[in-house]
Amino acid sequence: MIFRYTILYVDNVQKSMDFYKNAFGCEIRMLHEGGDYGELVTGETKLAFSSTELMKQLGKSPQKPDSTKPTFEIAFEVDDVQAVYDAAIAAGASPVQEVREESWGQTTSYVSDPNGYLIEICSAIRSTTNS
């Protein structure tokens, strides 16, 4: 089995992809000519977007995300959490949690994308034991 992609339902696919490109440096892999579906290159697993209108046409009832009541999060592991957090804010993200050091050996921060999806910007987890 391969975890191929995560799809976010958004009102404007192009605008959403442009945000992730500008905020996180994600490369646009493809955008369907109709503009209702697109994918970003994010390593092994793609981050994809589908328009809420397309989902409604397919009989789905997508709900608006709410970063204050998230049901999931997207996480980007980066080398410089502060720099990426600052870039995300400059690109239009809303701050949720400023950069902080966690007791489990990780640096974390959270933003909300312009659609309301919760995004964690974090470092790799460092060992907290002295072996």
C-alpha positions as a printed NumPy array, in Angstrom:
array([[  0.   ,   0.   ,   0.   ],
       [  1.117,   3.547,  -0.757],
       [ -0.243,   6.676,   0.913],
       [ -0.439,   8.67 ,  -2.299],
       [ -2.033,  12.032,  -1.425],
       [ -4.14 ,  14.134,   0.895],
       [ -6.83 ,  16.236,  -0.772],
       [ -8.023,  19.514,   0.717],
       [-11.405,  20.834,  -0.401],
       [-11.101,  24.526,  -1.223],
       [-13.131,  27.194,  -2.998],
       [-10.261,  28.243,  -5.287],
       [ -7.692,  25.586,  -6.221],
       [ -5.241,  27.911,  -8.001],
       [ -5.26 ,  30.46 ,  -5.185],
       [ -4.728,  27.725,  -2.586],
       [ -1.846,  26.182,  -4.52 ],
       [ -0.253,  29.615,  -4.938],
       [ -0.418,  30.125,  -1.165],
       [  1.412,  26.828,  -0.462],
       [  3.965,  27.641,  -3.172],
       [  4.645,  31.085,  -1.687],
       [  4.457,  30.093,   1.99 ],
       [  6.315,  26.771,   1.905],
       [  8.103,  26.638,  -1.443],
       [  5.995,  23.726,  -2.712],
       [  6.318,  23.059,  -6.423],
       [  3.093,  22.86 ,  -8.425],
       [  3.023,  19.374,  -9.963],
       [ -0.151,  19.867, -11.99 ],
       [ -3.339,  21.893, -12.255],
       [ -6.212,  20.4  , -14.251],
       [ -7.222,  22.598, -17.161],
       [-10.669,  23.167, -15.605],
       [ -9.031,  24.469, -12.421],
       [-10.957,  22.126, -10.121],
       [ -8.059,  19.844,  -9.159],
       [ -4.341,  20.295,  -8.616],
       [ -1.352,  18.705,  -6.899],
       [  1.796,  19.981,  -5.228],
       [  5.104,  18.143,  -4.945],
       [  5.75 ,  17.578,  -1.239],
       [  7.968,  14.511,  -1.228],
       [  6.593,  10.97 ,  -1.409],
       [  3.031,  12.046,  -0.638],
       [  1.324,  14.716,  -2.719],
       [ -0.75 ,  17.525,  -1.259],
       [ -3.747,  17.896,  -3.567],
       [ -6.656,  20.299,  -3.829],
       [-10.163,  19.813,  -5.158],
       [-12.754,  22.532,  -5.52 ],
       [-15.75 ,  22.389,  -3.216],
       [-17.881,  22.894,  -6.327],
       [-16.517,  19.712,  -7.928],
       [-17.134,  17.771,  -4.723],
       [-20.754,  19.003,  -4.667],
       [-21.141,  17.863,  -8.285],
       [-19.909,  14.43 ,  -7.156],
       [-22.574,  14.271,  -4.439],
       [-20.314,  15.204,  -1.515],
       [-21.001,  17.857,   1.131],
       [-17.602,  19.284,   2.068],
       [-17.515,  21.349,   5.236],
       [-15.478,  24.493,   5.787],
       [-12.35 ,  23.854,   7.884],
       [-12.007,  25.634,  11.217],
       [ -8.502,  25.886,  12.674],
       [ -9.965,  26.545,  16.137],
       [-11.757,  23.166,  15.987],
       [ -9.51 ,  21.078,  13.729],
       [-10.217,  17.469,  12.901],
       [ -6.706,  17.007,  11.477],
       [ -3.577,  18.965,  10.633],
       [ -0.989,  19.101,   7.905],
       [  2.587,  19.05 ,   9.194],
       [  5.695,  20.299,   7.422],
       [  9.01 ,  19.226,   8.968],
       [ 11.622,  21.903,   8.322],
       [ 15.129,  22.854,   9.401],
       [ 14.296,  26.432,  10.441],
       [ 10.848,  26.581,  12.048],
       [ 10.981,  30.321,  12.752],
       [ 11.931,  31.24 ,   9.173],
       [  9.194,  29.082,   7.653],
       [  6.629,  30.321,  10.191],
       [  7.534,  33.924,   9.278],
       [  7.316,  33.134,   5.536],
       [  3.896,  31.521,   5.997],
       [  2.583,  34.567,   7.851],
       [  4.005,  36.87 ,   5.151],
       [  2.26 ,  34.754,   2.486],
       [ -1.136,  35.159,   4.16 ],
       [ -1.359,  32.497,   6.878],
       [ -2.928,  33.387,  10.21 ],
       [ -0.875,  32.719,  13.358],
       [ -2.245,  30.032,  15.678],
       [  0.788,  29.22 ,  17.886],
       [  4.136,  30.986,  17.774],
       [  7.348,  28.977,  17.648],
       [  8.137,  27.124,  20.865],
       [ 10.345,  24.327,  22.166],
       [  8.419,  21.244,  23.286],
       [  9.426,  18.915,  26.137],
       [  9.605,  15.938,  23.759],
       [ 12.529,  17.518,  21.857],
       [ 10.778,  19.24 ,  18.977],
       [ 10.281,  22.847,  17.896],
       [  6.682,  23.514,  16.828],
       [  4.464,  26.287,  15.564],
       [  1.011,  26.441,  13.998],
       [ -0.652,  28.588,  11.377],
       [ -3.978,  28.503,   9.588],
       [ -3.964,  28.651,   5.8  ],
       [ -6.335,  31.136,   4.091],
       [ -8.945,  28.35 ,   3.825],
       [ -8.856,  27.61 ,   7.565],
       [ -6.778,  24.401,   7.49 ],
       [ -4.444,  23.943,  10.469],
       [ -0.763,  23.583,   9.562],
       [  2.003,  22.528,  11.925],
       [  5.492,  23.773,  11.104],
       [  7.949,  21.682,  13.079],
       [ 11.456,  20.376,  13.393],
       [ 12.399,  16.725,  13.508],
       [ 12.059,  15.278,  17.   ],
       [ 15.413,  15.31 ,  18.776],
       [ 16.316,  12.714,  21.333],
       [ 15.761,  13.946,  24.896],
       [ 17.838,  11.185,  26.485],
       [ 21.567,  11.252,  27.085],
       [ 22.699,   7.873,  25.782]])
